[in-house]
Amino acid sequence: MEKNYILSPEVAAKKLRRMAFEILENNYGETEFILAGIRENGTAIAHIIQDLLREISGLNTELITVSLNKKDPGEVPLSPRSDMSNQVIILIDDVCSSGKTLLYTIKPFLDLHPKKIQTLVLVERSHNTFPVKPDYVGLSVATTLQEHIYVEVADGRVHGVWLE
């Protein structure tokens, strides 16, 4: 079956670069960020954003991984867990469909008293059932509930995004 690509590697790279610039513009004067990638693709995209922020501004960022059982989102462990009080945290995932994953992964940060929490996704679908709207979006796409978006990330870059 042929893949119905909605983002090529080149376009995905441009969108990620644009979002890195937006992060800097919307957080002018901040000297550091904590990038929290949601395990697997979110963490891979967080690494890309981290590299772009370093390239564009020389800014230091700490990268952590957020783990979540999407079928039973009880405890949400952070790795490594550091002092996040008065820090800017950017929660990163590949796709936002309903907002549920972003909402549950915000939960452990609330007790850590951050300065602000922002969210970044490469692709946003229009099926929000939870009150979460990403702050940084690479591509917004209207899909049916039966369709699924796949993001292929390997070797430090996005190799493509397709709809099935």
Backbone torsions as a table, in degrees:
resi	resn	phi	psi	omega
1	MET	NA	131.8	-178.5
2	GLU	-77.7	139.5	-179.0
3	LYS	-81.4	135.1	178.6
4	ASN	-93.1	84.8	-175.1
5	TYR	-69.3	133.3	174.4
6	ILE	-110.7	-13.6	173.4
7	LEU	-142.5	125.3	173.8
8	SER	-82.4	165.7	176.9
9	PRO	-57.0	-38.5	-178.0
10	GLU	-68.4	-43.7	-179.9
11	VAL	-69.0	-39.9	177.6
12	ALA	-60.1	-42.3	179.6
13	ALA	-62.8	-40.1	178.1
14	LYS	-65.5	-40.5	-179.9
15	LYS	-67.4	-39.5	177.5
16	LEU	-65.4	-40.5	177.6
17	ARG	-63.6	-43.4	178.2
18	ARG	-60.4	-42.7	179.7
19	MET	-65.7	-34.3	176.4
20	ALA	-63.1	-42.1	176.1
21	PHE	-63.4	-41.0	178.3
22	GLU	-61.4	-40.2	177.8
23	ILE	-58.4	-46.7	-179.5
24	LEU	-64.9	-41.7	179.9
25	GLU	-65.6	-41.3	-177.1
26	ASN	-80.1	-6.7	-179.7
27	ASN	-130.4	37.8	-177.9
28	TYR	-55.0	133.4	178.3
29	GLY	94.1	-13.8	177.2
30	GLU	-74.3	142.0	-177.4
31	THR	-103.3	-13.6	177.0
32	GLU	-156.8	157.3	179.3
33	PHE	-133.4	154.7	167.2
34	ILE	-109.0	119.2	177.3
35	LEU	-96.9	121.2	-177.7
36	ALA	-113.1	101.9	180.0
37	GLY	-88.1	132.4	176.3
38	ILE	-76.9	127.5	-168.5
39	ARG	-37.7	140.3	-177.9
40	GLU	79.9	-111.4	-173.2
41	ASN	-63.7	-36.3	178.5
42	GLY	-62.5	-39.2	178.2
43	THR	-68.1	-40.3	178.2
44	ALA	-62.9	-42.2	178.0
45	ILE	-67.7	-36.5	176.9
46	ALA	-61.2	-38.5	176.3
47	HIS	-62.1	-41.5	179.0
48	ILE	-63.7	-46.5	178.5
49	ILE	-61.3	-41.0	178.5
50	GLN	-59.1	-46.6	178.4
51	ASP	-62.4	-41.3	179.6
52	LEU	-65.7	-43.4	178.5
53	LEU	-61.9	-39.9	178.4
54	ARG	-65.1	-42.9	-179.4
55	GLU	-65.5	-45.2	-174.9
56	ILE	-73.4	-41.9	-169.8
57	SER	-126.3	-9.8	-174.9
58	GLY	73.9	9.6	-176.0
59	LEU	-70.2	136.2	174.9
60	ASN	-83.9	137.5	176.5
61	THR	-132.7	149.7	172.0
62	GLU	-103.6	136.9	-179.8
63	LEU	-114.0	127.3	175.6
64	ILE	-125.0	161.7	178.7
65	THR	-111.2	135.8	177.1
66	VAL	-108.6	125.6	178.7
67	SER	-103.7	144.3	-178.1
68	LEU	-152.9	130.9	170.4
69	ASN	-86.3	105.3	-172.7
70	LYS	-66.2	-25.0	178.6
71	LYS	-80.7	-29.4	-179.9
72	ASP	-140.0	76.6	-173.2
73	PRO	-78.1	72.4	177.8
74	GLY	-84.3	-98.2	179.2
75	GLU	-76.7	140.6	-179.0
76	VAL	-122.6	93.7	-177.5
77	PRO	-75.6	146.7	176.5
78	LEU	-111.9	140.6	-179.6
79	SER	-141.5	123.6	-13.9
80	PRO	-75.6	161.4	-179.2
81	ARG	-103.2	119.7	-178.6
82	SER	-125.4	-178.7	178.4
83	ASP	-71.6	120.7	-176.9
84	MET	-117.2	8.3	-179.2
85	SER	-65.3	135.1	179.3
86	ASN	60.4	28.2	178.4
87	GLN	-107.7	155.8	172.3
88	VAL	-91.0	121.6	-179.2
89	ILE	-112.4	130.3	176.0
90	ILE	-116.3	113.2	-179.2
91	LEU	-87.4	127.2	-169.6
92	ILE	-125.1	131.7	174.2
93	ASP	-140.6	169.6	-178.7
94	ASP	-82.0	-46.1	-176.1
95	VAL	-133.8	138.3	172.1
96	CYS	-113.1	116.2	178.8
97	SER	-101.5	-66.6	-176.7
98	SER	-103.5	-16.7	-175.2
99	GLY	95.0	-7.8	-176.3
100	LYS	-62.2	-48.0	-178.8
101	THR	-60.9	-47.1	179.6
102	LEU	-61.8	-41.6	-179.1
103	LEU	-62.4	-48.1	-179.6
104	TYR	-66.5	-34.5	-178.8
105	THR	-78.9	-14.7	173.7
106	ILE	-73.0	-30.0	-173.3
107	LYS	-48.8	-50.8	-176.4
108	PRO	-67.1	-21.0	-178.9
109	PHE	-76.9	-24.5	-175.4
110	LEU	-62.4	-35.1	179.2
111	ASP	-75.6	-10.9	-175.3
112	LEU	-95.3	1.2	174.7
113	HIS	54.8	57.1	177.4
114	PRO	-72.3	162.7	175.1
115	LYS	-69.3	-43.9	175.8
116	LYS	-161.5	155.3	175.9
117	ILE	-123.1	128.0	176.4
118	GLN	-123.5	158.9	-178.8
119	THR	-124.3	145.6	-179.7
120	LEU	-135.3	131.6	173.4
121	VAL	-135.2	147.2	177.1
122	LEU	-72.4	-40.8	-179.3
123	VAL	-131.3	132.0	176.3
124	GLU	-114.2	129.1	173.5
125	ARG	-97.3	164.7	-174.7
126	SER	-103.7	49.6	-178.8
127	HIS	-122.9	39.1	-176.5
128	ASN	-62.4	123.2	173.0
129	THR	-118.5	-3.3	177.2
130	PHE	-123.8	152.0	-173.3
131	PRO	-79.2	58.9	179.5
132	VAL	-129.7	128.4	176.8
133	LYS	-126.3	120.1	-179.0
134	PRO	-58.8	143.5	177.7
135	ASP	-78.7	-34.0	-178.5
136	TYR	-126.2	123.7	-176.1
137	VAL	-131.3	129.0	175.9
138	GLY	-75.4	-47.3	-177.8
139	LEU	-147.9	129.5	171.9
140	SER	-100.8	131.8	-177.2
141	VAL	-139.1	135.5	175.7
142	ALA	-87.4	127.4	-179.9
143	THR	-132.6	167.6	170.8
144	THR	-85.4	163.5	179.3
145	LEU	-65.6	-23.4	-179.1
146	GLN	-80.9	-19.9	-178.7
147	GLU	-80.4	154.5	179.7
148	HIS	-131.3	143.6	178.1
149	ILE	-106.7	130.6	179.1
150	TYR	-114.4	134.2	176.8
151	VAL	-117.2	121.9	179.5
152	GLU	-100.7	115.1	-179.5
153	VAL	-123.9	129.0	176.5
154	ALA	-160.1	153.7	175.9
155	ASP	54.5	36.3	175.6
156	GLY	74.7	19.5	176.4
157	ARG	-154.1	162.1	177.8
158	VAL	-86.0	123.4	-178.7
159	HIS	-91.9	-8.2	177.3
160	GLY	153.0	158.2	176.7
161	VAL	-130.2	129.8	179.9
162	TRP	-135.9	160.5	-177.1
163	LEU	-111.0	134.8	179.5
164	GLU	-133.3	NA	NA
